[in-house]
C-alpha cells in the first residue's frame, strides 16, 4: 500500500500563498496525480480574478478568509459530497 493511499483526504484545504509552491501550482500537481481529489482554496486574497484562476486550475471552490466562519464547513461538506 502506498503512502498516498493511506493519507488521501476527502477534501484538501489549500492556501494560495506558500513559501515554495503557490496554491495554484500545488492544486494542479495534486489533480494531475489524482483527478478525483477535491480542493478548496482558502486564502486572504479577495480578488475575483484569483478566484477564477484557482477554479480554472481545478479547485472545486474558492473562499476568502473574510467570509463568515460558517461558510467553510458548508463548502467542505458540499465539495466532499
C-alpha positions in Angstrom: 0.0 0.0 0.0 1.4 3.4 -0.9 1.8 6.3 1.5 -0.5 8.3 -0.8 -3.3 5.8 -0.5 -3.2 5.8 3.3 -3.4 9.6 3.6 -5.9 10.5 0.8 -8.1 13.2 2.3 -11.8 13.7 1.3 -11.1 17.4 0.7 -7.8 19.4 0.6 -7.9 22.9 2.0 -5.3 24.9 0.1 -3.7 28.3 0.8 -2.7 30.3 -2.3 0.4 31.9 -0.8 3.0 29.4 0.4 6.8 29.6 0.6 8.0 27.2 -2.1 5.0 26.4 -4.3 1.9 28.6 -4.7 -1.5 27.1 -4.2 -2.5 27.2 -7.9 0.5 25.1 -8.9 0.1 22.8 -5.9 -3.6 22.3 -6.9 -2.6 21.5 -10.5 0.0 19.0 -9.3 -2.4 17.3 -6.9 -5.0 17.0 -9.6 -2.5 15.7 -12.1 -1.7 12.9 -9.7 -5.3 12.3 -8.6 -8.0 13.9 -10.8 -10.7 12.8 -8.3 -9.2 14.8 -5.4 -11.4 17.8 -4.3 -9.6 21.0 -3.4 -11.0 24.1 -1.6 -8.8 27.2 -1.8 -9.0 29.3 1.4 -7.0 32.5 1.2 -6.8 36.1 2.4 -7.0 37.2 -1.2 -10.3 38.7 -2.2 -9.6 39.3 -5.9 -12.2 37.6 -8.0 -9.6 37.1 -10.8 -7.5 35.0 -8.4 -10.7 33.0 -7.6 -11.3 32.4 -11.3 -7.7 31.3 -11.7 -8.0 28.9 -8.8 -11.2 27.4 -10.2 -9.6 27.2 -13.7 -6.7 25.2 -12.1 -9.3 22.7 -10.9 -10.2 23.8 -7.4 -13.7 22.9 -6.5 -14.3 26.1 -4.5 -12.6 29.3 -3.6 -13.2 31.1 -0.3 -11.7 34.3 1.1 -10.8 34.2 4.8 -13.0 37.1 5.4 -16.2 35.1 4.8 -18.3 34.2 7.8 -17.0 31.2 9.7 -20.0 29.0 8.8 -19.1 29.2 5.1 -16.0 26.9 5.4 -17.8 23.8 6.8 -20.6 24.3 4.4 -18.2 24.4 1.5 -16.3 21.4 2.7 -19.5 19.3 3.0 -20.7 20.4 -0.4 -17.4 19.7 -2.1 -16.9 16.4 -0.4 -20.4 15.2 -1.4 
